[in-house]
Amino acid sequence: MDSLPYKISSLIYLRNPEGDLLLMKRNKSPNKGLWSPIGGKLEMGTGESPHEAAVREVGEEAGLTITPADLHLFAMIAEKNYEDRCHWLMFLFDCHKPLEALPPPISEGNFAFFKESDIDGLDLPETDRQSLWKIYFKSHKDFVALRADCRSDRPMIVETDEIMRLG
């Protein structure tokens, strides 16, 4: 297996007061043309933490001011060989503060709110479809550690390393 760069990011699940989920249809790679929660890479040069990145990304992409206390880290997933280009370590957060209005489009993509029942019918990244949305709907009040082998030469393998029931 070739050595690939490792990237670290935060992904944030936001809802409006009615409970609909905010997703972005991405204009850029990774996941260009697919619907995904907002998020982004940690600023490694400044030593940014996953929580700090989540707070920053929510402000930059959704225009919502939050603090780390508004977030619950519900999952962590290590994705090997994502799109055969890199490895990802992603921290997934549920945001408790509702987003009152749909954010305007940004260079990274356009936004829409979706009901939980709409998610399966959307164009989603395969890891999101196979594991992340299932984990969100089943365990977003808990904590789950996952790993995924995303090599393109075989079906994706997602394994659970740990589940902590918090409620």
Secondary structure, 3 states (H helix, E strand, C coil): CCCCCEEEEEEEECECCCCCEEEEEECCCCCCCCEECEEEECCHHHCCCHHHHHHHHHHHHHCCCCCHHHEEEEEEEEEEEECCCEEEEEEEEEECCCCCCCCCCECCEEEEEECHHHHHHCCCCHHHHHHHHHHHHHHCCCEEEEEEECCCCCCCEEEEEEEECCC
